[in-house]
Amino acid sequence: MAHDIFVYFEKGKLPTRQEIEYVLTDYFQGLSTGPPEWKTDRFFLNLPGTCGHPLKRVLPENMAFHWKRYEEEPWPRWIEVWLSADKADEEDDPCIDVMTRHSDEVTNTLAHGFAEVIARRWKGRIESG
């Protein structure tokens, strides 16, 4: 399931693309399978392993649907960081979107931690969707 973590900034207070790349690289040092890649309008960062469910061996059998999807169709782990400041209209505050797709608890937790670091440094406000 996709998970969005938006970090909103005051006008003129958005980190640069280069700063986001530096923080992505340093935050995920040793945790990613390579450096972040810039493609068109966002960064992609691949993580090792495939998505899983941490409770799969303790959930009752009638709740297996929560984790079987990960085993039946394994998905790689990755994080996207969208820079949407250029697309913001006059009323919107500039923001970044730290997004996970087909994600699991591990991927979402790492993505949220990254968003918190960015928000703390640039005084942003976090909204999860």
N, C-alpha and C positions, 0 to 999 in steps of 0.2 A: 504494500500500500504506500502511496506517495505521502510524503510529509513535508510541509513547508514551514520554515522558520524565517520570518521576515524581520530584518533589522532596519528600523527607520532612523533617519538622521535629520538634524536641523539643516536647513538650506546652507550649502557651502561647507558642511562638515563631513561629507562623505569621504571615506578612504579612497585612495586612488587604486586603479587596477593593479599597479605594481605593488602597492602596500598589501593588498589582499593576497596577491600571489606569494609575497614573502611570508605572511602569516600562515597561509595554507601550507606552504613548504615546511616551515618551522614547527607548526602545531602537529602535523602528521609525520614528522621525521621518524622513520623506523616503523610507522604504522601503515604506510601506503606502499603500493607496488611500484611507484615511480613518482616523478614530479607532477604537479598539476599541469593540465593541458588546456590552453585557451582555444576555443572553437566558436567563432562568430560573435557571440554575446555572453559567453559564460565559461567558467572553468569546470573541468571534469577532473575528479580525483578518484582513482581506483583503489580499492582496499582488498586485502587478501581474503580468500575464502568465499563461501556462498552464504546466503541468508539462512538463518535457522531460528528455532524457537527455544529459549532457555528452559521452558517448563515442559517440554515434550515428554519427559519421562515421569513427570509427577501429575500431569493432568489426567482426569478420569477419561476412560476410553470414549465416552460420548462427547468429549470435547476435542477429539483428535483432529477435527477440521481446522482447528487453530494452527496446527503445525504440519499436517500432512502435505499441504500445498507446497511447503518448502522442499520436501523430499520428492514429491512428484514432479515438480518443475523447478529445479535449482536456479536461483538468480544470483549473479555476481553482486558484490557490494560496491557501490560507488556513491559519491556525493557530487552534486552540482552547485555551483555558486553563480547565480545570475546577478548581473549588474543592471538594475532597472532604472537607474537615475536618469538616463537619457530618454526613457519612455515616460517619465512622470510628467503629468500636466501641471498647470500652474497651482492647483490646490493641493496637490500631493507632496508629501515630504519625500526626498530621495531615499531609496532603500536598496538593500541587497536581499536576495532570496536564497537561503541555504536549503537546498531541496534534496530529498532522498526519494528514490523510486523503488518499488518492490522491495522495500527495506525491512530490516529486522531491528530488534532492540539495540544491538551493538552499533549498527550504522546510525540509527537515530540519535543515540546517546553521544556518539562522536561528533555528529553534525551539530547537535545542540551546544555542546561544549565549545566548538569553534565559533558559533554565533555569539555565545556569551563573551568570548575573548574580544571579538570585534566590537560588540556593543560596549563593553567596559572601556576599551581604549579610546573609542571615538564618541562615547557618551550617547550611544543609540538606545532605542527602546525596542524590545523584542515582542513580537506577536507570533504565536504558533497557529498554524492552520491545518 
